[in-house]
Structures are given as C-alpha cells and as structure tokens.
Amino acid sequence: MPYVRFLNAVAKARRPSPIRQLTELLQKSPPTMISMATGMPNAEQFPFHEASFTLKDGNKVHISPSEMKNCLQYQATPGLPELRSWLKTMQKTIHNPPTWDLSGRPEQMDLMITTGSQHGMATVCDMLVTHGDKILTANPLYSGTIAIMKPLGAKFIDIKTDAHGIIPEHLSEVMSAWPDKEQPHHSDSVNIPKLLYCVPNGDNPTGAGLTYERKAKIYAIARRYNLLILEDDPYYFLQFNKPRGRSFLSMDVDGRVLRFDSFSKMLSAG
C-alpha cells in the first residue's frame, strides 16, 4: 500500500537522524563498548541503582540494577526494545492483526511507544495533516483531538452519529462527492479526505460504541476511498460486554489503521 499520498511536505522532507541510528546500533553492541559518537552518559553514574514496588494486591515488582541502567539510558526512537516486544505480543494476542506476518513489507504492523495516546496522535497529525486538509470525524468530536488538529489547519467534515457511533451510510454519502480509488481521477483529487478519526469504544463525549458490523462497513468505505483510519481507543479494556468488540486493527488487511492505545484508564494516567 503506497503511503506517500498521506504524508505532508514536512514528513516527506524528513530523513533518519544519524544519532538516532547510532543509538539503535549501540543497543546491539557488547556492554564493554564505549562510544564517543552519540553523547551517551556513563550508566554507572546514574543516581538510581534499583527499585521495588508493592502492588495493591500484595505482589511486588523489582527493577534490577542492570534493568535500571537500561531503562535510564538513551533508547532508539520507537522505545525500550524489551517493552516494545512485550507490547507487540500483547497486540498480537488481543487483536491478531492480519498485517502481523507481512515481514519486510511497509504494511507490516509495527509499534511505537509514546507519552500517552494523545502524544501519539499529535505526532501522527504532524506527519499527515497539511493546512486545509479535510478530516472525517464524528460529531460531536473529542475536544483533545480538536486541540491537536485545528492549529494544523484541518477542516472537519462531520459524520452523523447515533447511539452506536458513526453511521456508515452517512459516511458513504459524504464520500460519494469524490471519486473512489478505482476511478481515473482519484489521485488528482487533492482535496479528497485522507483521514478518518474515530473513538470506537466509549466515544468522548457521547459514550457511543461502534458495533462490529458498523466497523466492517466503515473499513470497506476506507478501502474504497483509500482512507487511513485513526483508531483512538483508550477505553477498549473498559468494555462491559464480553468478549470485547473487535478493533479496526483486527480487520486491517491493508495496513491502513493507525491504532492509539493507552494505559491511562487501566494503570494510571501519569
């Protein structure tokens, strides 16, 4: 799936930072290696040695001296490798994304750790949104998302909602104003929306939750018009119904879903 059409001019101009690439390389080097290239501090001088935490259920969590040094040192941009590996396994177990096994292809699922899902959303919008871009959103829309997108010059296209969230039929009606990706002039339509933002579970402020049937219809529309879906899902683990509803990520065969998860509602917000 070509992603160039979704990137803004700033994102297209970016190149990997040599320092960040060196940091990733140093993670694979033996611990005895001392690099003078990246400005890494001597981990032996960090003031924290080890730590232990007691959970409310009585269990204890211990961070060893070696783990503490690793946690406090510079890491590659995507995050601490051990934590990323654990989180990827968690995503595989819970969502089983179809793109998991697309090894070597840009559509293969990957994961980046951010300081909360809103940080992730802001980073993605800085990469994708150009002044004047039309973004498909539910109405009403979460105020935090407005605060991120509006300063970038985004223009919101309101999609009607009800107790079950975005109404796919109205989304299809709105998108019918532009050619779908199979039509010859689709790529020439510079003003065609390229992003759909939604909170699929416990939408803020409405509390609505998308059913699987609606998600499937919305995903089909996204495929038809070549949209990326920004799946902002901090309330996923707070669903009362069991089993939990399937995510957009779980049905994403193209690599067009950017999913934003958060521990703020399960562990703590800080």
Secondary structure as a PSIPRED ss2 file (coil, helix, strand):
# PSIPRED VFORMAT (PSIPRED V4.0)

   1 M C   1.000  0.000  0.000
   2 P C   1.000  0.000  0.000
   3 Y C   1.000  0.000  0.000
   4 V H   0.000  1.000  0.000
   5 R H   0.000  1.000  0.000
   6 F H   0.000  1.000  0.000
   7 L C   1.000  0.000  0.000
   8 N C   1.000  0.000  0.000
   9 A H   0.000  1.000  0.000
  10 V H   0.000  1.000  0.000
  11 A H   0.000  1.000  0.000
  12 K H   0.000  1.000  0.000
  13 A H   0.000  1.000  0.000
  14 R C   1.000  0.000  0.000
  15 R C   1.000  0.000  0.000
  16 P C   1.000  0.000  0.000
  17 S C   1.000  0.000  0.000
  18 P H   0.000  1.000  0.000
  19 I H   0.000  1.000  0.000
  20 R H   0.000  1.000  0.000
  21 Q H   0.000  1.000  0.000
  22 L H   0.000  1.000  0.000
  23 T H   0.000  1.000  0.000
  24 E H   0.000  1.000  0.000
  25 L H   0.000  1.000  0.000
  26 L H   0.000  1.000  0.000
  27 Q C   1.000  0.000  0.000
  28 K C   1.000  0.000  0.000
  29 S C   1.000  0.000  0.000
  30 P C   1.000  0.000  0.000
  31 P C   1.000  0.000  0.000
  32 T C   1.000  0.000  0.000
  33 M C   1.000  0.000  0.000
  34 I C   1.000  0.000  0.000
  35 S C   1.000  0.000  0.000
  36 M C   1.000  0.000  0.000
  37 A C   1.000  0.000  0.000
  38 T C   1.000  0.000  0.000
  39 G C   1.000  0.000  0.000
  40 M C   1.000  0.000  0.000
  41 P C   1.000  0.000  0.000
  42 N C   1.000  0.000  0.000
  43 A H   0.000  1.000  0.000
  44 E H   0.000  1.000  0.000
  45 Q H   0.000  1.000  0.000
  46 F C   1.000  0.000  0.000
  47 P C   1.000  0.000  0.000
  48 F C   1.000  0.000  0.000
  49 H C   1.000  0.000  0.000
  50 E C   1.000  0.000  0.000
  51 A E   0.000  0.000  1.000
  52 S E   0.000  0.000  1.000
  53 F E   0.000  0.000  1.000
  54 T E   0.000  0.000  1.000
  55 L C   1.000  0.000  0.000
  56 K C   1.000  0.000  0.000
  57 D C   1.000  0.000  0.000
  58 G C   1.000  0.000  0.000
  59 N C   1.000  0.000  0.000
  60 K E   0.000  0.000  1.000
  61 V E   0.000  0.000  1.000
  62 H E   0.000  0.000  1.000
  63 I E   0.000  0.000  1.000
  64 S C   1.000  0.000  0.000
  65 P H   0.000  1.000  0.000
  66 S H   0.000  1.000  0.000
  67 E H   0.000  1.000  0.000
  68 M H   0.000  1.000  0.000
  69 K H   0.000  1.000  0.000
  70 N H   0.000  1.000  0.000
  71 C H   0.000  1.000  0.000
  72 L H   0.000  1.000  0.000
  73 Q C   1.000  0.000  0.000
  74 Y C   1.000  0.000  0.000
  75 Q C   1.000  0.000  0.000
  76 A C   1.000  0.000  0.000
  77 T C   1.000  0.000  0.000
  78 P C   1.000  0.000  0.000
  79 G C   1.000  0.000  0.000
  80 L C   1.000  0.000  0.000
  81 P H   0.000  1.000  0.000
  82 E H   0.000  1.000  0.000
  83 L H   0.000  1.000  0.000
  84 R H   0.000  1.000  0.000
  85 S H   0.000  1.000  0.000
  86 W H   0.000  1.000  0.000
  87 L H   0.000  1.000  0.000
  88 K H   0.000  1.000  0.000
  89 T H   0.000  1.000  0.000
  90 M H   0.000  1.000  0.000
  91 Q H   0.000  1.000  0.000
  92 K H   0.000  1.000  0.000
  93 T H   0.000  1.000  0.000
  94 I H   0.000  1.000  0.000
  95 H H   0.000  1.000  0.000
  96 N C   1.000  0.000  0.000
  97 P C   1.000  0.000  0.000
  98 P H   0.000  1.000  0.000
  99 T H   0.000  1.000  0.000
 100 W H   0.000  1.000  0.000
 101 D H   0.000  1.000  0.000
 102 L C   1.000  0.000  0.000
 103 S C   1.000  0.000  0.000
 104 G C   1.000  0.000  0.000
 105 R C   1.000  0.000  0.000
 106 P C   1.000  0.000  0.000
 107 E C   1.000  0.000  0.000
 108 Q C   1.000  0.000  0.000
 109 M C   1.000  0.000  0.000
 110 D C   1.000  0.000  0.000
 111 L C   1.000  0.000  0.000
 112 M C   1.000  0.000  0.000
 113 I C   1.000  0.000  0.000
 114 T C   1.000  0.000  0.000
 115 T C   1.000  0.000  0.000
 116 G C   1.000  0.000  0.000
 117 S H   0.000  1.000  0.000
 118 Q H   0.000  1.000  0.000
 119 H H   0.000  1.000  0.000
 120 G H   0.000  1.000  0.000
 121 M H   0.000  1.000  0.000
 122 A H   0.000  1.000  0.000
 123 T H   0.000  1.000  0.000
 124 V H   0.000  1.000  0.000
 125 C H   0.000  1.000  0.000
 126 D H   0.000  1.000  0.000
 127 M H   0.000  1.000  0.000
 128 L H   0.000  1.000  0.000
 129 V C   1.000  0.000  0.000
 130 T C   1.000  0.000  0.000
 131 H C   1.000  0.000  0.000
 132 G C   1.000  0.000  0.000
 133 D C   1.000  0.000  0.000
 134 K E   0.000  0.000  1.000
 135 I E   0.000  0.000  1.000
 136 L E   0.000  0.000  1.000
 137 T E   0.000  0.000  1.000
 138 A E   0.000  0.000  1.000
 139 N C   1.000  0.000  0.000
 140 P C   1.000  0.000  0.000
 141 L C   1.000  0.000  0.000
 142 Y C   1.000  0.000  0.000
 143 S H   0.000  1.000  0.000
 144 G H   0.000  1.000  0.000
 145 T H   0.000  1.000  0.000
 146 I H   0.000  1.000  0.000
 147 A H   0.000  1.000  0.000
 148 I H   0.000  1.000  0.000
 149 M H   0.000  1.000  0.000
 150 K H   0.000  1.000  0.000
 151 P H   0.000  1.000  0.000
 152 L H   0.000  1.000  0.000
 153 G C   1.000  0.000  0.000
 154 A C   1.000  0.000  0.000
 155 K E   0.000  0.000  1.000
 156 F E   0.000  0.000  1.000
 157 I E   0.000  0.000  1.000
 158 D E   0.000  0.000  1.000
 159 I E   0.000  0.000  1.000
 160 K C   1.000  0.000  0.000
 161 T E   0.000  0.000  1.000
 162 D E   0.000  0.000  1.000
 163 A C   1.000  0.000  0.000
 164 H C   1.000  0.000  0.000
 165 G E   0.000  0.000  1.000
 166 I E   0.000  0.000  1.000
 167 I C   1.000  0.000  0.000
 168 P H   0.000  1.000  0.000
 169 E H   0.000  1.000  0.000
 170 H H   0.000  1.000  0.000
 171 L H   0.000  1.000  0.000
 172 S H   0.000  1.000  0.000
 173 E H   0.000  1.000  0.000
 174 V H   0.000  1.000  0.000
 175 M H   0.000  1.000  0.000
 176 S C   1.000  0.000  0.000
 177 A C   1.000  0.000  0.000
 178 W C   1.000  0.000  0.000
 179 P C   1.000  0.000  0.000
 180 D C   1.000  0.000  0.000
 181 K C   1.000  0.000  0.000
 182 E C   1.000  0.000  0.000
 183 Q C   1.000  0.000  0.000
 184 P C   1.000  0.000  0.000
 185 H C   1.000  0.000  0.000
 186 H C   1.000  0.000  0.000
 187 S C   1.000  0.000  0.000
 188 D C   1.000  0.000  0.000
 189 S C   1.000  0.000  0.000
 190 V C   1.000  0.000  0.000
 191 N C   1.000  0.000  0.000
 192 I C   1.000  0.000  0.000
 193 P C   1.000  0.000  0.000
 194 K C   1.000  0.000  0.000
 195 L E   0.000  0.000  1.000
 196 L E   0.000  0.000  1.000
 197 Y E   0.000  0.000  1.000
 198 C E   0.000  0.000  1.000
 199 V C   1.000  0.000  0.000
 200 P C   1.000  0.000  0.000
 201 N C   1.000  0.000  0.000
 202 G C   1.000  0.000  0.000
 203 D C   1.000  0.000  0.000
 204 N C   1.000  0.000  0.000
 205 P C   1.000  0.000  0.000
 206 T C   1.000  0.000  0.000
 207 G C   1.000  0.000  0.000
 208 A C   1.000  0.000  0.000
 209 G C   1.000  0.000  0.000
 210 L C   1.000  0.000  0.000
 211 T C   1.000  0.000  0.000
 212 Y H   0.000  1.000  0.000
 213 E H   0.000  1.000  0.000
 214 R H   0.000  1.000  0.000
 215 K H   0.000  1.000  0.000
 216 A H   0.000  1.000  0.000
 217 K H   0.000  1.000  0.000
 218 I H   0.000  1.000  0.000
 219 Y H   0.000  1.000  0.000
 220 A H   0.000  1.000  0.000
 221 I H   0.000  1.000  0.000
 222 A H   0.000  1.000  0.000
 223 R H   0.000  1.000  0.000
 224 R H   0.000  1.000  0.000
 225 Y H   0.000  1.000  0.000
 226 N C   1.000  0.000  0.000
 227 L C   1.000  0.000  0.000
 228 L E   0.000  0.000  1.000
 229 I E   0.000  0.000  1.000
 230 L E   0.000  0.000  1.000
 231 E E   0.000  0.000  1.000
 232 D E   0.000  0.000  1.000
 233 D C   1.000  0.000  0.000
 234 P C   1.000  0.000  0.000
 235 Y C   1.000  0.000  0.000
 236 Y H   0.000  1.000  0.000
 237 F H   0.000  1.000  0.000
 238 L H   0.000  1.000  0.000
 239 Q C   1.000  0.000  0.000
 240 F C   1.000  0.000  0.000
 241 N C   1.000  0.000  0.000
 242 K C   1.000  0.000  0.000
 243 P C   1.000  0.000  0.000
 244 R C   1.000  0.000  0.000
 245 G C   1.000  0.000  0.000
 246 R C   1.000  0.000  0.000
 247 S C   1.000  0.000  0.000
 248 F C   1.000  0.000  0.000
 249 L H   0.000  1.000  0.000
 250 S H   0.000  1.000  0.000
 251 M H   0.000  1.000  0.000
 252 D C   1.000  0.000  0.000
 253 V C   1.000  0.000  0.000
 254 D C   1.000  0.000  0.000
 255 G C   1.000  0.000  0.000
 256 R C   1.000  0.000  0.000
 257 V E   0.000  0.000  1.000
 258 L E   0.000  0.000  1.000
 259 R E   0.000  0.000  1.000
 260 F E   0.000  0.000  1.000
 261 D C   1.000  0.000  0.000
 262 S C   1.000  0.000  0.000
 263 F C   1.000  0.000  0.000
 264 S C   1.000  0.000  0.000
 265 K C   1.000  0.000  0.000
 266 M C   1.000  0.000  0.000
 267 L C   1.000  0.000  0.000
 268 S C   1.000  0.000  0.000
 269 A C   1.000  0.000  0.000
 270 G C   1.000  0.000  0.000
